[in-house]
Amino acid sequence: MFGGRNFGLLIPIFILSCLGTVFILQNLLPFNVLSFWPVLLIIVGLFLIFAKSNDSSKDL
C-alpha cells in the first residue's frame, strides 16, 4: 500500500497532521477546540481497549 516504505515514518506524519488539523479548526470554529481534549483521550482509550490485537502472545 505504501510502496514498501518503513511504517514508522507514518507516526510523525500522523501526529503533525492531527496537530495541523487542530490548529486550523481552532481558527475556523467559534468555540475552543482544545477544551475537548479529555473527550479525545477517552475515545482513544476506548479504541485501545476494544481494538482487536494481532499479537498471539496475549492468548496464553
Secondary structure, DSSP 8 states (H G I E B T S, - for coil): --TT--GGGHHHHHHHHHHHHHHHHHHHSSS-GGGGHHHHHHHHHHHHHHS----GGGG-
